[in-house]
Amino acid sequence: MYFSFNIDGDELDRRMGGGLYVGQIATIQGGSGEGKTLLSLRLAYGMIKHGATVAYVSSQFPIREFINEAESLGYPLFNEILSDQMCFITSVFLMRKNRKATLDELLNLTEVKNKQILIIDSLHSGMFSDYDVVEYFSKLRKFSEGRIVIVTINPSDLDKSSMFKINEMSTTSISLNSKDLAGERKHSINLVKFPMALKTFQQSIPFRIEPGRGLIVEISSIS
């Protein structure tokens, strides 16, 4: 089973092979400002438009700022949060009895278990009391059975050994890169490990960011 994230006027779904398959844990890796939240929002918005239900865990935004950020990018999600098609969870929500929650407590929340997609943006040591990133990925991989789990992570927050194990346990690995070229910031989505694609996909996908339109994929010759 695959979930499409196609939306009108945007070819990202086609460039990424026509959807994401259920049963995978996908890691989106990138440094600060390279578009991890943007891509997470774009995927969530697209899959929601095709009927999927999403639990979105943010370590960065309170709910009002998240709604405003999504709206400013052209991915309005207020009604979907209101109707519970999307469940939005912040780090503050994860606090229980003046302590940080564990990952197991998050995964056992009814509003998370009942959703088809889980997005954690972005995973870092301050989110949970029992932080062990390698053990987390082992648990998340098991949790992905019958679901899609997407985790964003900054590789600079982890040592090489941990990153190696994360890449090994991730069924899908996506790397975001950006660089300045001729006075302009260039961004790309790189499908490092991308098995079971429904259709032909583009290994490296250039994109730009526009207010009100979000992630814009450049014209490509992929058929």
C-alpha positions as CSV (number, residue, x, y, z in Angstrom):
1,M,0.0,0.0,0.0
2,Y,1.2,3.5,-0.9
3,F,0.2,7.0,0.1
4,S,0.3,9.6,-2.6
5,F,1.3,13.1,-1.6
6,N,0.5,14.7,-5.0
7,I,-1.0,18.2,-5.0
8,D,-2.0,20.4,-8.0
9,G,0.9,22.3,-9.5
10,D,3.6,20.4,-7.7
11,E,5.6,17.5,-9.2
12,L,7.3,16.4,-6.0
13,D,5.2,13.2,-5.7
14,R,6.1,12.2,-9.3
15,R,9.8,13.0,-8.8
16,M,9.8,10.8,-5.7
17,G,8.3,7.8,-7.5
18,G,4.6,8.3,-6.9
19,G,4.1,8.0,-3.1
20,L,5.5,6.4,0.1
21,Y,4.9,2.8,1.0
22,V,3.3,1.7,4.3
23,G,5.7,-0.1,6.6
24,Q,8.7,2.1,6.2
25,I,10.7,4.3,8.6
26,A,12.1,7.3,6.6
27,T,14.8,9.5,7.9
28,I,15.1,13.1,6.6
29,Q,18.6,14.3,7.4
30,G,19.8,17.9,7.1
31,G,21.5,20.8,8.9
32,S,19.8,23.8,10.3
33,G,17.8,25.7,7.8
34,E,18.1,23.1,5.0
35,G,14.3,22.3,4.9
36,K,13.6,19.4,7.2
37,T,10.4,21.0,8.5
38,L,9.4,22.2,5.1
39,L,9.7,18.8,3.5
40,S,7.9,17.2,6.5
41,L,5.0,19.7,6.1
42,R,4.8,19.1,2.4
43,L,4.6,15.4,2.8
44,A,2.1,15.6,5.6
45,Y,-0.1,18.1,3.7
46,G,0.0,16.0,0.5
47,M,-0.9,12.7,2.2
48,I,-3.7,14.4,4.2
49,K,-5.2,15.6,1.0
50,H,-5.3,12.0,-0.2
51,G,-7.1,10.9,3.0
52,A,-4.3,9.8,5.3
53,T,-4.3,10.6,9.0
54,V,-1.2,12.1,10.6
55,A,0.4,12.5,14.0
56,Y,2.9,15.3,13.8
57,V,5.3,15.7,16.8
58,S,7.3,19.0,16.8
59,S,10.2,19.8,19.0
60,Q,10.3,23.4,17.6
61,F,6.8,24.9,17.4
62,P,3.9,25.5,19.7
63,I,0.6,24.8,17.9
64,R,-0.2,28.4,17.0
65,E,3.2,29.0,15.4
66,F,3.0,25.7,13.6
67,I,-0.4,26.6,12.1
68,N,1.0,30.0,11.1
69,E,4.1,28.5,9.6
70,A,2.1,25.9,7.6
71,E,-0.3,28.6,6.4
72,S,2.6,30.9,5.3
73,L,4.1,28.1,3.2
74,G,0.8,27.4,1.5
75,Y,0.0,24.2,3.4
76,P,-3.0,25.2,5.6
77,L,-3.7,22.5,8.2
78,F,-6.0,24.3,10.8
79,N,-9.2,22.5,9.7
80,E,-7.4,19.1,9.6
81,I,-6.1,19.6,13.2
82,L,-9.5,20.7,14.3
83,S,-11.2,17.6,12.8
84,D,-8.4,15.3,14.2
85,Q,-7.3,14.2,10.7
86,M,-4.0,15.6,12.0
87,C,-2.9,15.3,15.6
88,F,-0.3,17.9,16.5
89,I,1.9,17.2,19.6
90,T,4.5,19.5,21.0
91,S,7.4,18.8,23.4
92,V,5.4,20.6,26.1
93,F,2.5,18.2,25.6
94,L,4.9,15.3,26.1
95,M,5.7,16.6,29.7
96,R,4.0,14.4,32.3
97,K,4.0,15.3,36.0
98,N,6.9,17.8,35.6
99,R,9.1,15.3,33.8
100,K,9.9,14.5,30.2
101,A,7.9,11.6,28.6
102,T,9.6,8.5,27.3
103,L,9.3,7.5,23.6
104,D,7.1,4.5,24.6
105,E,4.7,6.9,26.3
106,L,4.4,8.8,23.0
107,L,3.9,5.7,20.9
108,N,1.3,4.4,23.3
109,L,-0.9,7.6,23.0
110,T,-4.2,6.6,21.4
111,E,-4.1,9.7,19.1
112,V,-0.7,8.5,17.8
113,K,-1.5,4.8,17.5
114,N,-4.7,5.5,15.6
115,K,-2.9,7.5,12.9
116,Q,-1.5,6.1,9.6
117,I,1.5,8.4,9.6
118,L,3.8,9.5,12.4
119,I,6.2,12.4,11.8
120,I,8.8,13.4,14.5
121,D,10.4,16.8,13.6
122,S,13.0,16.9,14.7
123,L,14.4,14.2,17.0
124,H,17.0,15.4,19.6
125,S,18.2,14.6,23.1
126,G,15.9,17.2,24.8
127,M,12.6,15.6,23.7
128,F,12.5,12.4,25.9
129,S,13.8,11.4,29.3
130,D,15.2,8.0,28.0
131,Y,17.1,9.4,25.0
132,D,19.0,6.7,23.2
133,V,18.7,7.5,19.5
134,V,19.8,4.0,18.3
135,E,17.2,2.3,20.6
136,Y,14.6,4.8,19.4
137,F,15.1,3.8,15.8
138,S,14.7,0.2,16.7
139,K,11.4,0.9,18.4
140,L,10.2,3.2,15.6
141,R,11.0,0.6,13.0
142,K,8.8,-1.8,14.8
143,F,6.1,0.9,15.2
144,S,6.2,1.4,11.4
145,E,4.5,-1.9,10.8
146,G,1.3,-1.0,9.1
147,R,2.3,2.7,9.2
148,I,4.7,5.2,7.8
149,V,7.2,6.8,10.3
150,I,9.1,9.9,9.2
151,V,11.9,11.2,11.4
152,T,13.9,14.4,10.8
153,I,17.4,14.6,12.3
154,N,20.4,16.8,12.2
155,P,23.5,14.6,11.6
156,S,25.7,17.1,13.4
157,D,23.9,16.3,16.6
158,L,25.1,12.7,16.5
159,D,28.4,10.8,16.4
160,K,29.4,8.8,13.3
161,S,28.7,5.5,14.9
162,S,25.1,6.5,15.8
163,M,24.5,7.9,12.3
164,F,25.8,4.7,10.7
165,K,23.4,2.6,12.8
166,I,20.5,5.0,12.0
167,N,21.2,4.8,8.3
168,E,21.3,1.0,8.6
169,M,17.9,0.8,10.4
170,S,16.2,3.4,8.2
171,T,14.3,1.7,5.3
172,T,14.4,5.1,3.5
173,S,17.1,7.8,3.8
174,I,16.6,11.3,2.4
175,S,19.4,13.9,2.6
176,L,18.7,17.7,2.3
177,N,21.5,19.9,1.0
178,S,21.8,23.6,0.3
179,K,24.6,25.8,-1.1
180,D,25.1,29.3,-2.3
181,L,25.6,29.5,-6.1
182,A,25.9,32.8,-8.0
183,G,24.4,34.7,-5.0
184,E,21.4,32.4,-4.8
185,R,20.6,29.7,-2.3
186,K,20.2,26.3,-4.0
187,H,18.4,23.4,-2.3
188,S,18.2,19.7,-3.2
189,I,16.4,16.6,-1.9
190,N,18.7,13.6,-2.3
191,L,17.1,10.1,-2.2
192,V,20.1,8.3,-0.7
193,K,18.3,5.0,0.1
194,F,14.9,4.8,-1.6
195,P,13.7,1.2,-2.1
196,M,10.3,0.0,-3.3
197,A,9.5,3.1,-5.3
198,L,6.2,2.8,-7.1
199,K,7.5,4.4,-10.3
200,T,10.8,5.8,-11.7
201,F,12.2,8.4,-9.4
202,Q,14.7,11.2,-9.6
203,Q,17.8,10.6,-7.4
204,S,18.5,14.3,-6.7
205,I,15.6,16.8,-6.8
206,P,16.4,20.6,-6.9
207,F,13.9,22.8,-5.2
208,R,13.3,26.4,-4.2
209,I,11.2,27.9,-1.4
210,E,8.5,30.5,-2.1
211,P,6.2,32.2,0.5
212,G,2.7,31.0,0.0
213,R,3.7,28.2,-2.3
214,G,6.1,26.3,-0.1
215,L,8.5,23.8,-1.7
216,I,8.8,24.3,-5.5
217,V,10.4,21.6,-7.5
218,E,12.4,22.8,-10.5
219,I,11.6,21.6,-14.0
220,S,13.2,18.3,-14.9
221,S,13.3,15.9,-17.8
222,I,12.3,12.9,-15.8
223,S,9.5,11.0,-17.6
